Amino acid sequence: MRMRKKPNLVPRMERCARFLIKQPEAYRGVWRDALAPGRTLSLELGCGKGRFTAALAARNPENLYLAMDRVPEALVVAMECASAASLSNLYFISGDAGSLCDWFSPGEVDMLYINFCDPWPRKRHAKRRLTHANFLAIYRNVLREGGEIRFKTDNEALFDFSLEQFAANGFSLSSVSRNLHAGGPADIMTDYEEKFYSQGLPIFRCVAVKTPIASHEKEHAEKPMTRT
Ligand SMILES: C[S@@+](CC[C@H](N)C(=O)[O-])C[C@H]1O[C@@H](n2cnc3c(N)ncnc32)[C@H](O)[C@@H]1O
């Protein structure tokens, strides 16, 4: 997401600072104990302006939600949205998805959401796609067994690439749709999704479930790269 630098970014961040987890590594292994004992922990990667997770958190006050993005100018809008809605079960992390293993212990996360991530269409940029095998190894590490990645995109080439990557890297696929809203709006939409839907474009969606992998594959899969 390209956003203009905001001169008032710091004071805006400070006004909703209670929603920002400044040192996520300090919560590694104790997210639930610290913020919401016994609850389901979901994390949205590349949340942008945060409308999606804010709506989810409002709908499910019994669950704990985290949302992260590497662009503070987008994250501040998301934090303001959570503040305006007085949400007490949603927190934000400013950083890169490649750092997840620094922030979460193995199996700590129940569900990951990846919505409309940048498609990086050039082959030489494939490693930057949030569904590249290098990222999937990181997600496998922090997700519990049976944990899910819920993925949506408007980009068919990225979708096909992602289906292959999920299947080849220890995830089984379900709820695959190539036109999610064919029968009218299905569930909560993100900012990007709303825009594409209003243009009549199909939305692609799948759920990738973490599955146990064969022991001969384990060595590779259990050593995630922390940066791509
Ligand atoms: C196209 S926007 C989609 C925003 C939002 N998910 C939506 O659907 O409206 C992609 C977002 O992913 C973020 N992003 C891209 N790569 C990232 C990474 N490696 N780590 C964290 N955020 C990332 C960008 O900063 C941007 O906000």
The ligand as an SDF file (V2000), in Angstrom:
LIG
                    3D

 27 29  0  0  0  0  0  0  0  0999 V2000
   -2.9000   -4.2360   -0.9690 C   0  0  0  0  0  0  0  0  0  0  0  0
   -2.8270   -3.8290    0.7250 S   0  0  0  0  0  0  0  0  0  0  0  0
   -4.2520   -4.6780    1.4030 C   0  0  0  0  0  0  0  0  0  0  0  0
   -4.6950   -4.1040    2.7190 C   0  0  0  0  0  0  0  0  0  0  0  0
   -5.8470   -4.8390    3.4150 C   0  0  0  0  0  0  0  0  0  0  0  0
   -5.4750   -6.1850    3.7750 N   0  0  0  0  0  0  0  0  0  0  0  0
   -7.0890   -4.8590    2.5510 C   0  0  0  0  0  0  0  0  0  0  0  0
   -7.4520   -5.9320    2.0500 O   0  0  0  0  0  0  0  0  0  0  0  0
   -7.7310   -3.8130    2.4120 O   0  0  0  0  0  0  0  0  0  0  0  0
   -1.4710   -4.8590    1.2850 C   0  0  0  0  0  0  0  0  0  0  0  0
   -0.9610   -4.4870    2.6550 C   0  0  0  0  0  0  0  0  0  0  0  0
    0.0090   -5.4320    3.0450 O   0  0  0  0  0  0  0  0  0  0  0  0
    1.0840   -4.7520    3.6710 C   0  0  0  0  0  0  0  0  0  0  0  0
    2.2790   -5.6050    3.5260 N   0  0  0  0  0  0  0  0  0  0  0  0
    2.8600   -6.0110    2.3900 C   0  0  0  0  0  0  0  0  0  0  0  0
    3.9150   -6.7970    2.6510 N   0  0  0  0  0  0  0  0  0  0  0  0
    3.9990   -6.8970    3.9970 C   0  0  0  0  0  0  0  0  0  0  0  0
    4.8840   -7.5680    4.8970 C   0  0  0  0  0  0  0  0  0  0  0  0
    5.9120   -8.3110    4.4320 N   0  0  0  0  0  0  0  0  0  0  0  0
    4.6650   -7.4530    6.2190 N   0  0  0  0  0  0  0  0  0  0  0  0
    3.6420   -6.6980    6.6900 C   0  0  0  0  0  0  0  0  0  0  0  0
    2.7690   -6.0300    5.8990 N   0  0  0  0  0  0  0  0  0  0  0  0
    2.9520   -6.1310    4.5690 C   0  0  0  0  0  0  0  0  0  0  0  0
    1.1820   -3.4400    2.9300 C   0  0  0  0  0  0  0  0  0  0  0  0
    1.8480   -2.4430    3.6890 O   0  0  0  0  0  0  0  0  0  0  0  0
   -0.2900   -3.1180    2.7120 C   0  0  0  0  0  0  0  0  0  0  0  0
   -0.8480   -2.3700    3.7650 O   0  0  0  0  0  0  0  0  0  0  0  0
  1  2  1  0
  2  3  1  0
  2 10  1  0
  3  4  1  0
  4  5  1  0
  5  6  1  0
  5  7  1  0
  7  8  2  0
  7  9  1  0
 10 11  1  0
 11 12  1  0
 11 26  1  0
 12 13  1  0
 13 14  1  0
 13 24  1  0
 14 15  1  0
 14 23  1  0
 15 16  2  0
 16 17  1  0
 17 18  1  0
 17 23  2  0
 18 19  1  0
 18 20  2  0
 20 21  1  0
 21 22  2  0
 22 23  1  0
 24 25  1  0
 24 26  1  0
 26 27  1  0
M  CHG  2   2   1   9  -1
M  END
$$$$
